[in-house]
Amino acid sequence: MLMDILYVVIGLVVGLVLGFLLSKKLMTKQLKENPPINEEMIKTLMRGMGRNPSQKQVNQLMKQMQKYQ
């Protein structure tokens, strides 16, 4: 009985550690492949839409983007 509980607890701990390490690795890979948006990307996007962005507009968009992350 006690050994069964010990096996379950050890299994949970090992599963949590492995799950954490795997998710950390996958998140690092995702961020490397798809970097978060930065000011230069916003400027390029707005120029592509035919707008000449001011720094104030870029800052406003950056604040909005950070608000939803």
mmCIF file of the N, C-alpha and C atoms, coordinates in Angstrom:
data_MODEL
# 
_entry.id   MODEL 
# 
loop_
_atom_site.group_PDB 
_atom_site.id 
_atom_site.type_symbol 
_atom_site.label_atom_id 
_atom_site.label_alt_id 
_atom_site.label_comp_id 
_atom_site.label_asym_id 
_atom_site.label_entity_id 
_atom_site.label_seq_id 
_atom_site.pdbx_PDB_ins_code 
_atom_site.Cartn_x 
_atom_site.Cartn_y 
_atom_site.Cartn_z 
_atom_site.occupancy 
_atom_site.B_iso_or_equiv 
_atom_site.pdbx_formal_charge 
_atom_site.auth_seq_id 
_atom_site.auth_comp_id 
_atom_site.auth_asym_id 
_atom_site.auth_atom_id 
_atom_site.pdbx_PDB_model_num 
ATOM 1   N N  . MET A 1 1  ? 0.829  -1.203 0.000   1.00 0.00 ? 1  MET A N  1 
ATOM 2   C CA . MET A 1 1  ? 0.000  0.000  0.000   1.00 0.00 ? 1  MET A CA 1 
ATOM 3   C C  . MET A 1 1  ? 0.869  1.261  0.000   1.00 0.00 ? 1  MET A C  1 
ATOM 4   N N  . LEU A 1 2  ? 1.816  1.319  0.913   1.00 0.00 ? 2  LEU A N  1 
ATOM 5   C CA . LEU A 1 2  ? 2.693  2.480  1.004   1.00 0.00 ? 2  LEU A CA 1 
ATOM 6   C C  . LEU A 1 2  ? 3.576  2.606  -0.235  1.00 0.00 ? 2  LEU A C  1 
ATOM 7   N N  . MET A 1 3  ? 4.028  1.473  -0.762  1.00 0.00 ? 3  MET A N  1 
ATOM 8   C CA . MET A 1 3  ? 4.860  1.482  -1.965  1.00 0.00 ? 3  MET A CA 1 
ATOM 9   C C  . MET A 1 3  ? 4.066  1.978  -3.171  1.00 0.00 ? 3  MET A C  1 
ATOM 10  N N  . ASP A 1 4  ? 2.798  1.623  -3.251  1.00 0.00 ? 4  ASP A N  1 
ATOM 11  C CA . ASP A 1 4  ? 1.971  2.080  -4.354  1.00 0.00 ? 4  ASP A CA 1 
ATOM 12  C C  . ASP A 1 4  ? 1.839  3.607  -4.340  1.00 0.00 ? 4  ASP A C  1 
ATOM 13  N N  . ILE A 1 5  ? 1.612  4.154  -3.174  1.00 0.00 ? 5  ILE A N  1 
ATOM 14  C CA . ILE A 1 5  ? 1.497  5.615  -3.048  1.00 0.00 ? 5  ILE A CA 1 
ATOM 15  C C  . ILE A 1 5  ? 2.819  6.276  -3.396  1.00 0.00 ? 5  ILE A C  1 
ATOM 16  N N  . LEU A 1 6  ? 3.921  5.669  -2.963  1.00 0.00 ? 6  LEU A N  1 
ATOM 17  C CA . LEU A 1 6  ? 5.244  6.206  -3.260  1.00 0.00 ? 6  LEU A CA 1 
ATOM 18  C C  . LEU A 1 6  ? 5.501  6.197  -4.772  1.00 0.00 ? 6  LEU A C  1 
ATOM 19  N N  . TYR A 1 7  ? 5.113  5.127  -5.452  1.00 0.00 ? 7  TYR A N  1 
ATOM 20  C CA . TYR A 1 7  ? 5.267  5.051  -6.908  1.00 0.00 ? 7  TYR A CA 1 
ATOM 21  C C  . TYR A 1 7  ? 4.461  6.145  -7.614  1.00 0.00 ? 7  TYR A C  1 
ATOM 22  N N  . VAL A 1 8  ? 3.264  6.387  -7.160  1.00 0.00 ? 8  VAL A N  1 
ATOM 23  C CA . VAL A 1 8  ? 2.416  7.415  -7.755  1.00 0.00 ? 8  VAL A CA 1 
ATOM 24  C C  . VAL A 1 8  ? 3.042  8.795  -7.563  1.00 0.00 ? 8  VAL A C  1 
ATOM 25  N N  . VAL A 1 9  ? 3.524  9.062  -6.353  1.00 0.00 ? 9  VAL A N  1 
ATOM 26  C CA . VAL A 1 9  ? 4.131  10.360 -6.067  1.00 0.00 ? 9  VAL A CA 1 
ATOM 27  C C  . VAL A 1 9  ? 5.395  10.551 -6.903  1.00 0.00 ? 9  VAL A C  1 
ATOM 28  N N  . ILE A 1 10 ? 6.228  9.534  -6.978  1.00 0.00 ? 10 ILE A N  1 
ATOM 29  C CA . ILE A 1 10 ? 7.449  9.618  -7.784  1.00 0.00 ? 10 ILE A CA 1 
ATOM 30  C C  . ILE A 1 10 ? 7.093  9.810  -9.257  1.00 0.00 ? 10 ILE A C  1 
ATOM 31  N N  . GLY A 1 11 ? 6.102  9.099  -9.730  1.00 0.00 ? 11 GLY A N  1 
ATOM 32  C CA . GLY A 1 11 ? 5.659  9.249  -11.116 1.00 0.00 ? 11 GLY A CA 1 
ATOM 33  C C  . GLY A 1 11 ? 5.169  10.657 -11.412 1.00 0.00 ? 11 GLY A C  1 
ATOM 34  N N  . LEU A 1 12 ? 4.418  11.233 -10.492 1.00 0.00 ? 12 LEU A N  1 
ATOM 35  C CA . LEU A 1 12 ? 3.940  12.607 -10.684 1.00 0.00 ? 12 LEU A CA 1 
ATOM 36  C C  . LEU A 1 12 ? 5.090  13.605 -10.717 1.00 0.00 ? 12 LEU A C  1 
ATOM 37  N N  . VAL A 1 13 ? 6.038  13.450 -9.818  1.00 0.00 ? 13 VAL A N  1 
ATOM 38  C CA . VAL A 1 13 ? 7.185  14.364 -9.775  1.00 0.00 ? 13 VAL A CA 1 
ATOM 39  C C  . VAL A 1 13 ? 8.002  14.258 -11.065 1.00 0.00 ? 13 VAL A C  1 
ATOM 40  N N  . VAL A 1 14 ? 8.281  13.045 -11.493 1.00 0.00 ? 14 VAL A N  1 
ATOM 41  C CA . VAL A 1 14 ? 9.039  12.840 -12.728 1.00 0.00 ? 14 VAL A CA 1 
ATOM 42  C C  . VAL A 1 14 ? 8.261  13.413 -13.919 1.00 0.00 ? 14 VAL A C  1 
ATOM 43  N N  . GLY A 1 15 ? 6.968  13.195 -13.967 1.00 0.00 ? 15 GLY A N  1 
ATOM 44  C CA . GLY A 1 15 ? 6.147  13.723 -15.051 1.00 0.00 ? 15 GLY A CA 1 
ATOM 45  C C  . GLY A 1 15 ? 6.131  15.240 -15.072 1.00 0.00 ? 15 GLY A C  1 
ATOM 46  N N  . LEU A 1 16 ? 6.047  15.860 -13.911 1.00 0.00 ? 16 LEU A N  1 
ATOM 47  C CA . LEU A 1 16 ? 6.063  17.323 -13.845 1.00 0.00 ? 16 LEU A CA 1 
ATOM 48  C C  . LEU A 1 16 ? 7.395  17.891 -14.318 1.00 0.00 ? 16 LEU A C  1 
ATOM 49  N N  . VAL A 1 17 ? 8.485  17.271 -13.876 1.00 0.00 ? 17 VAL A N  1 
ATOM 50  C CA . VAL A 1 17 ? 9.812  17.751 -14.274 1.00 0.00 ? 17 VAL A CA 1 
ATOM 51  C C  . VAL A 1 17 ? 10.003 17.590 -15.782 1.00 0.00 ? 17 VAL A C  1 
ATOM 52  N N  . LEU A 1 18 ? 9.677  16.418 -16.310 1.00 0.00 ? 18 LEU A N  1 
ATOM 53  C CA . LEU A 1 18 ? 9.820  16.199 -17.749 1.00 0.00 ? 18 LEU A CA 1 
ATOM 54  C C  . LEU A 1 18 ? 8.899  17.120 -18.552 1.00 0.00 ? 18 LEU A C  1 
ATOM 55  N N  . GLY A 1 19 ? 7.683  17.327 -18.094 1.00 0.00 ? 19 GLY A N  1 
ATOM 56  C CA . GLY A 1 19 ? 6.763  18.227 -18.780 1.00 0.00 ? 19 GLY A CA 1 
ATOM 57  C C  . GLY A 1 19 ? 7.267  19.654 -18.778 1.00 0.00 ? 19 GLY A C  1 
ATOM 58  N N  . PHE A 1 20 ? 7.820  20.098 -17.667 1.00 0.00 ? 20 PHE A N  1 
ATOM 59  C CA . PHE A 1 20 ? 8.371  21.452 -17.591 1.00 0.00 ? 20 PHE A CA 1 
ATOM 60  C C  . PHE A 1 20 ? 9.535  21.617 -18.550 1.00 0.00 ? 20 PHE A C  1 
ATOM 61  N N  . LEU A 1 21 ? 10.467 20.652 -18.552 1.00 0.00 ? 21 LEU A N  1 
ATOM 62  C CA . LEU A 1 21 ? 11.634 20.756 -19.427 1.00 0.00 ? 21 LEU A CA 1 
ATOM 63  C C  . LEU A 1 21 ? 11.244 20.722 -20.899 1.00 0.00 ? 21 LEU A C  1 
ATOM 64  N N  . LEU A 1 22 ? 10.295 19.872 -21.242 1.00 0.00 ? 22 LEU A N  1 
ATOM 65  C CA . LEU A 1 22 ? 9.842  19.781 -22.632 1.00 0.00 ? 22 LEU A CA 1 
ATOM 66  C C  . LEU A 1 22 ? 9.145  21.064 -23.073 1.00 0.00 ? 22 LEU A C  1 
ATOM 67  N N  . SER A 1 23 ? 8.272  21.593 -22.229 1.00 0.00 ? 23 SER A N  1 
ATOM 68  C CA . SER A 1 23 ? 7.572  22.825 -22.608 1.00 0.00 ? 23 SER A CA 1 
ATOM 69  C C  . SER A 1 23 ? 8.537  24.004 -22.690 1.00 0.00 ? 23 SER A C  1 
ATOM 70  N N  . LYS A 1 24 ? 9.538  24.045 -21.834 1.00 0.00 ? 24 LYS A N  1 
ATOM 71  C CA . LYS A 1 24 ? 10.546 25.112 -21.899 1.00 0.00 ? 24 LYS A CA 1 
ATOM 72  C C  . LYS A 1 24 ? 11.315 25.044 -23.212 1.00 0.00 ? 24 LYS A C  1 
ATOM 73  N N  . LYS A 1 25 ? 11.699 23.831 -23.614 1.00 0.00 ? 25 LYS A N  1 
ATOM 74  C CA . LYS A 1 25 ? 12.432 23.652 -24.863 1.00 0.00 ? 25 LYS A CA 1 
ATOM 75  C C  . LYS A 1 25 ? 11.580 24.066 -26.066 1.00 0.00 ? 25 LYS A C  1 
ATOM 76  N N  . LEU A 1 26 ? 10.308 23.653 -26.069 1.00 0.00 ? 26 LEU A N  1 
ATOM 77  C CA . LEU A 1 26 ? 9.423  24.007 -27.177 1.00 0.00 ? 26 LEU A CA 1 
ATOM 78  C C  . LEU A 1 26 ? 9.173  25.512 -27.239 1.00 0.00 ? 26 LEU A C  1 
ATOM 79  N N  . MET A 1 27 ? 9.028  26.160 -26.087 1.00 0.00 ? 27 MET A N  1 
ATOM 80  C CA . MET A 1 27 ? 8.792  27.602 -26.062 1.00 0.00 ? 27 MET A CA 1 
ATOM 81  C C  . MET A 1 27 ? 10.017 28.366 -26.573 1.00 0.00 ? 27 MET A C  1 
ATOM 82  N N  . THR A 1 28 ? 11.190 27.916 -26.172 1.00 0.00 ? 28 THR A N  1 
ATOM 83  C CA . THR A 1 28 ? 12.422 28.557 -26.658 1.00 0.00 ? 28 THR A CA 1 
ATOM 84  C C  . THR A 1 28 ? 12.533 28.415 -28.170 1.00 0.00 ? 28 THR A C  1 
ATOM 85  N N  . LYS A 1 29 ? 12.195 27.248 -28.687 1.00 0.00 ? 29 LYS A N  1 
ATOM 86  C CA . LYS A 1 29 ? 12.250 27.009 -30.135 1.00 0.00 ? 29 LYS A CA 1 
ATOM 87  C C  . LYS A 1 29 ? 11.248 27.917 -30.857 1.00 0.00 ? 29 LYS A C  1 
ATOM 88  N N  . GLN A 1 30 ? 10.037 28.033 -30.315 1.00 0.00 ? 30 GLN A N  1 
ATOM 89  C CA . GLN A 1 30 ? 9.015  28.892 -30.936 1.00 0.00 ? 30 GLN A CA 1 
ATOM 90  C C  . GLN A 1 30 ? 9.464  30.351 -30.974 1.00 0.00 ? 30 GLN A C  1 
ATOM 91  N N  . LEU A 1 31 ? 10.025 30.833 -29.864 1.00 0.00 ? 31 LEU A N  1 
ATOM 92  C CA . LEU A 1 31 ? 10.463 32.225 -29.819 1.00 0.00 ? 31 LEU A CA 1 
ATOM 93  C C  . LEU A 1 31 ? 11.624 32.477 -30.765 1.00 0.00 ? 31 LEU A C  1 
ATOM 94  N N  . LYS A 1 32 ? 12.464 31.473 -30.983 1.00 0.00 ? 32 LYS A N  1 
ATOM 95  C CA . LYS A 1 32 ? 13.578 31.637 -31.911 1.00 0.00 ? 32 LYS A CA 1 
ATOM 96  C C  . LYS A 1 32 ? 13.064 31.697 -33.352 1.00 0.00 ? 32 LYS A C  1 
ATOM 97  N N  . GLU A 1 33 ? 12.089 30.847 -33.686 1.00 0.00 ? 33 GLU A N  1 
ATOM 98  C CA . GLU A 1 33 ? 11.532 30.807 -35.041 1.00 0.00 ? 33 GLU A CA 1 
ATOM 99  C C  . GLU A 1 33 ? 10.619 32.004 -35.316 1.00 0.00 ? 33 GLU A C  1 
ATOM 100 N N  . ASN A 1 34 ? 9.844  32.420 -34.340 1.00 0.00 ? 34 ASN A N  1 
ATOM 101 C CA . ASN A 1 34 ? 8.890  33.517 -34.489 1.00 0.00 ? 34 ASN A CA 1 
ATOM 102 C C  . ASN A 1 34 ? 9.136  34.557 -33.397 1.00 0.00 ? 34 ASN A C  1 
ATOM 103 N N  . PRO A 1 35 ? 10.089 35.455 -33.636 1.00 0.00 ? 35 PRO A N  1 
ATOM 104 C CA . PRO A 1 35 ? 10.390 36.437 -32.581 1.00 0.00 ? 35 PRO A CA 1 
ATOM 105 C C  . PRO A 1 35 ? 9.201  37.358 -32.345 1.00 0.00 ? 35 PRO A C  1 
ATOM 106 N N  . PRO A 1 36 ? 9.071  37.873 -31.125 1.00 0.00 ? 36 PRO A N  1 
ATOM 107 C CA . PRO A 1 36 ? 7.979  38.799 -30.840 1.00 0.00 ? 36 PRO A CA 1 
ATOM 108 C C  . PRO A 1 36 ? 8.116  40.061 -31.694 1.00 0.00 ? 36 PRO A C  1 
ATOM 109 N N  . ILE A 1 37 ? 7.006  40.714 -31.915 1.00 0.00 ? 37 ILE A N  1 
ATOM 110 C CA . ILE A 1 37 ? 6.996  41.883 -32.785 1.00 0.00 ? 37 ILE A CA 1 
ATOM 111 C C  . ILE A 1 37 ? 7.758  43.027 -32.108 1.00 0.00 ? 37 ILE A C  1 
ATOM 112 N N  . ASN A 1 38 ? 8.504  43.790 -32.920 1.00 0.00 ? 38 ASN A N  1 
ATOM 113 C CA . ASN A 1 38 ? 9.248  44.925 -32.387 1.00 0.00 ? 38 ASN A CA 1 
ATOM 114 C C  . ASN A 1 38 ? 8.886  46.192 -33.163 1.00 0.00 ? 38 ASN A C  1 
ATOM 115 N N  . GLU A 1 39 ? 9.481  47.303 -32.789 1.00 0.00 ? 39 GLU A N  1 
ATOM 116 C CA . GLU A 1 39 ? 9.124  48.591 -33.397 1.00 0.00 ? 39 GLU A CA 1 
ATOM 117 C C  . GLU A 1 39 ? 9.408  48.614 -34.896 1.00 0.00 ? 39 GLU A C  1 
ATOM 118 N N  . GLU A 1 40 ? 10.510 48.012 -35.305 1.00 0.00 ? 40 GLU A N  1 
ATOM 119 C CA . GLU A 1 40 ? 10.863 48.019 -36.728 1.00 0.00 ? 40 GLU A CA 1 
ATOM 120 C C  . GLU A 1 40 ? 9.829  47.253 -37.553 1.00 0.00 ? 40 GLU A C  1 
ATOM 121 N N  . MET A 1 41 ? 9.303  46.165 -37.022 1.00 0.00 ? 41 MET A N  1 
ATOM 122 C CA . MET A 1 41 ? 8.269  45.406 -37.724 1.00 0.00 ? 41 MET A CA 1 
ATOM 123 C C  . MET A 1 41 ? 6.991  46.240 -37.871 1.00 0.00 ? 41 MET A C  1 
ATOM 124 N N  . ILE A 1 42 ? 6.642  46.978 -36.829 1.00 0.00 ? 42 ILE A N  1 
ATOM 125 C CA . ILE A 1 42 ? 5.445  47.823 -36.876 1.00 0.00 ? 42 ILE A CA 1 
ATOM 126 C C  . ILE A 1 42 ? 5.621  48.917 -37.924 1.00 0.00 ? 42 ILE A C  1 
ATOM 127 N N  . LYS A 1 43 ? 6.785  49.545 -37.952 1.00 0.00 ? 43 LYS A N  1 
ATOM 128 C CA . LYS A 1 43 ? 7.047  50.599 -38.943 1.00 0.00 ? 43 LYS A CA 1 
ATOM 129 C C  . LYS A 1 43 ? 6.952  50.041 -40.364 1.00 0.00 ? 43 LYS A C  1 
ATOM 130 N N  . THR A 1 44 ? 7.551  48.875 -40.579 1.00 0.00 ? 44 THR A N  1 
ATOM 131 C CA . THR A 1 44 ? 7.512  48.253 -41.906 1.00 0.00 ? 44 THR A CA 1 
ATOM 132 C C  . THR A 1 44 ? 6.080  47.909 -42.299 1.00 0.00 ? 44 THR A C  1 
ATOM 133 N N  . LEU A 1 45 ? 5.305  47.387 -41.367 1.00 0.00 ? 45 LEU A N  1 
ATOM 134 C CA . LEU A 1 45 ? 3.914  47.036 -41.631 1.00 0.00 ? 45 LEU A CA 1 
ATOM 135 C C  . LEU A 1 45 ? 3.102  48.273 -42.008 1.00 0.00 ? 45 LEU A C  1 
ATOM 136 N N  . MET A 1 46 ? 3.282  49.351 -41.251 1.00 0.00 ? 46 MET A N  1 
ATOM 137 C CA . MET A 1 46 ? 2.519  50.574 -41.537 1.00 0.00 ? 46 MET A CA 1 
ATOM 138 C C  . MET A 1 46 ? 2.940  51.204 -42.864 1.00 0.00 ? 46 MET A C  1 
ATOM 139 N N  . ARG A 1 47 ? 4.227  51.146 -43.172 1.00 0.00 ? 47 ARG A N  1 
ATOM 140 C CA . ARG A 1 47 ? 4.680  51.663 -44.476 1.00 0.00 ? 47 ARG A CA 1 
ATOM 141 C C  . ARG A 1 47 ? 4.102  50.826 -45.614 1.00 0.00 ? 47 ARG A C  1 
ATOM 142 N N  . GLY A 1 48 ? 3.985  49.534 -45.386 1.00 0.00 ? 48 GLY A N  1 
ATOM 143 C CA . GLY A 1 48 ? 3.401  48.649 -46.386 1.00 0.00 ? 48 GLY A CA 1 
ATOM 144 C C  . GLY A 1 48 ? 1.934  48.954 -46.648 1.00 0.00 ? 48 GLY A C  1 
ATOM 145 N N  . MET A 1 49 ? 1.251  49.523 -45.630 1.00 0.00 ? 49 MET A N  1 
ATOM 146 C CA . MET A 1 49 ? -0.150 49.902 -45.800 1.00 0.00 ? 49 MET A CA 1 
ATOM 147 C C  . MET A 1 49 ? -0.282 51.318 -46.353 1.00 0.00 ? 49 MET A C  1 
ATOM 148 N N  . GLY A 1 50 ? 0.861  51.958 -46.644 1.00 0.00 ? 50 GLY A N  1 
ATOM 149 C CA . GLY A 1 50 ? 0.808  53.289 -47.234 1.00 0.00 ? 50 GLY A CA 1 
ATOM 150 C C  . GLY A 1 50 ? 0.763  54.407 -46.210 1.00 0.00 ? 50 GLY A C  1 
ATOM 151 N N  . ARG A 1 51 ? 1.084  54.126 -44.965 1.00 0.00 ? 51 ARG A N  1 
ATOM 152 C CA . ARG A 1 51 ? 1.087  55.159 -43.924 1.00 0.00 ? 51 ARG A CA 1 
ATOM 153 C C  . ARG A 1 51 ? 2.518  55.423 -43.506 1.00 0.00 ? 51 ARG A C  1 
ATOM 154 N N  . ASN A 1 52 ? 2.806  56.673 -43.221 1.00 0.00 ? 52 ASN A N  1 
ATOM 155 C CA . ASN A 1 52 ? 4.123  57.029 -42.709 1.00 0.00 ? 52 ASN A CA 1 
ATOM 156 C C  . ASN A 1 52 ? 3.985  57.191 -41.194 1.00 0.00 ? 52 ASN A C  1 
ATOM 157 N N  . PRO A 1 53 ? 4.417  56.202 -40.415 1.00 0.00 ? 53 PRO A N  1 
ATOM 158 C CA . PRO A 1 53 ? 4.149  56.215 -38.983 1.00 0.00 ? 53 PRO A CA 1 
ATOM 159 C C  . PRO A 1 53 ? 5.034  57.202 -38.222 1.00 0.00 ? 53 PRO A C  1 
ATOM 160 N N  . SER A 1 54 ? 4.438  57.869 -37.269 1.00 0.00 ? 54 SER A N  1 
ATOM 161 C CA . SER A 1 54 ? 5.221  58.695 -36.361 1.00 0.00 ? 54 SER A CA 1 
ATOM 162 C C  . SER A 1 54 ? 5.650  57.824 -35.182 1.00 0.00 ? 54 SER A C  1 
ATOM 163 N N  . GLN A 1 55 ? 6.618  58.305 -34.426 1.00 0.00 ? 55 GLN A N  1 
ATOM 164 C CA . GLN A 1 55 ? 7.085  57.530 -33.278 1.00 0.00 ? 55 GLN A CA 1 
ATOM 165 C C  . GLN A 1 55 ? 5.976  57.364 -32.242 1.00 0.00 ? 55 GLN A C  1 
ATOM 166 N N  . LYS A 1 56 ? 5.104  58.364 -32.145 1.00 0.00 ? 56 LYS A N  1 
ATOM 167 C CA . LYS A 1 56 ? 3.993  58.294 -31.196 1.00 0.00 ? 56 LYS A CA 1 
ATOM 168 C C  . LYS A 1 56 ? 3.047  57.143 -31.562 1.00 0.00 ? 56 LYS A C  1 
ATOM 169 N N  . GLN A 1 57 ? 2.741  57.009 -32.848 1.00 0.00 ? 57 GLN A N  1 
ATOM 170 C CA . GLN A 1 57 ? 1.866  55.927 -33.302 1.00 0.00 ? 57 GLN A CA 1 
ATOM 171 C C  . GLN A 1 57 ? 2.507  54.556 -33.044 1.00 0.00 ? 57 GLN A C  1 
ATOM 172 N N  . VAL A 1 58 ? 3.809  54.476 -33.294 1.00 0.00 ? 58 VAL A N  1 
ATOM 173 C CA . VAL A 1 58 ? 4.520  53.218 -33.075 1.00 0.00 ? 58 VAL A CA 1 
ATOM 174 C C  . VAL A 1 58 ? 4.481  52.858 -31.589 1.00 0.00 ? 58 VAL A C  1 
ATOM 175 N N  . ASN A 1 59 ? 4.704  53.854 -30.722 1.00 0.00 ? 59 ASN A N  1 
ATOM 176 C CA . ASN A 1 59 ? 4.674  53.606 -29.273 1.00 0.00 ? 59 ASN A CA 1 
ATOM 177 C C  . ASN A 1 59 ? 3.291  53.157 -28.813 1.00 0.00 ? 59 ASN A C  1 
ATOM 178 N N  . GLN A 1 60 ? 2.235  53.766 -29.372 1.00 0.00 ? 60 GLN A N  1 
ATOM 179 C CA . GLN A 1 60 ? 0.875  53.375 -29.016 1.00 0.00 ? 60 GLN A CA 1 
ATOM 180 C C  . GLN A 1 60 ? 0.603  51.925 -29.413 1.00 0.00 ? 60 GLN A C  1 
ATOM 181 N N  . LEU A 1 61 ? 1.031  51.546 -30.603 1.00 0.00 ? 61 LEU A N  1 
ATOM 182 C CA . LEU A 1 61 ? 0.833  50.169 -31.050 1.00 0.00 ? 61 LEU A CA 1 
ATOM 183 C C  . LEU A 1 61 ? 1.631  49.182 -30.194 1.00 0.00 ? 61 LEU A C  1 
ATOM 184 N N  . MET A 1 62 ? 2.852  49.563 -29.819 1.00 0.00 ? 62 MET A N  1 
ATOM 185 C CA . MET A 1 62 ? 3.663  48.690 -28.974 1.00 0.00 ? 62 MET A CA 1 
ATOM 186 C C  . MET A 1 62 ? 2.989  48.481 -27.616 1.00 0.00 ? 62 MET A C  1 
ATOM 187 N N  . LYS A 1 63 ? 2.399  49.546 -27.051 1.00 0.00 ? 63 LYS A N  1 
ATOM 188 C CA . LYS A 1 63 ? 1.696  49.414 -25.768 1.00 0.00 ? 63 LYS A CA 1 
ATOM 189 C C  . LYS A 1 63 ? 0.493  48.500 -25.904 1.00 0.00 ? 63 LYS A C  1 
ATOM 190 N N  . GLN A 1 64 ? -0.247 48.637 -27.023 1.00 0.00 ? 64 GLN A N  1 
ATOM 191 C CA . GLN A 1 64 ? -1.417 47.779 -27.241 1.00 0.00 ? 64 GLN A CA 1 
ATOM 192 C C  . GLN A 1 64 ? -0.989 46.322 -27.396 1.00 0.00 ? 64 GLN A C  1 
ATOM 193 N N  . MET A 1 65 ? 0.106  46.082 -28.115 1.00 0.00 ? 65 MET A N  1 
ATOM 194 C CA . MET A 1 65 ? 0.585  44.717 -28.326 1.00 0.00 ? 65 MET A CA 1 
ATOM 195 C C  . MET A 1 65 ? 1.025  44.094 -26.995 1.00 0.00 ? 65 MET A C  1 
ATOM 196 N N  . GLN A 1 66 ? 1.716  44.868 -26.171 1.00 0.00 ? 66 GLN A N  1 
ATOM 197 C CA . GLN A 1 66 ? 2.182  44.340 -24.885 1.00 0.00 ? 66 GLN A CA 1 
ATOM 198 C C  . GLN A 1 66 ? 1.025  44.082 -23.937 1.00 0.00 ? 66 GLN A C  1 
ATOM 199 N N  . LYS A 1 67 ? -0.042 44.857 -24.086 1.00 0.00 ? 67 LYS A N  1 
ATOM 200 C CA . LYS A 1 67 ? -1.217 44.700 -23.228 1.00 0.00 ? 67 LYS A CA 1 
ATOM 201 C C  . LYS A 1 67 ? -1.866 43.330 -23.444 1.00 0.00 ? 67 LYS A C  1 
ATOM 202 N N  . TYR A 1 68 ? -1.830 42.826 -24.671 1.00 0.00 ? 68 TYR A N  1 
ATOM 203 C CA . TYR A 1 68 ? -2.495 41.555 -24.991 1.00 0.00 ? 68 TYR A CA 1 
ATOM 204 C C  . TYR A 1 68 ? -1.551 40.362 -24.939 1.00 0.00 ? 68 TYR A C  1 
ATOM 205 N N  . GLN A 1 69 ? -0.309 40.548 -24.545 1.00 0.00 ? 69 GLN A N  1 
ATOM 206 C CA . GLN A 1 69 ? 0.617  39.415 -24.465 1.00 0.00 ? 69 GLN A CA 1 
ATOM 207 C C  . GLN A 1 69 ? 0.667  38.860 -23.079 1.00 0.00 ? 69 GLN A C  1 
# 
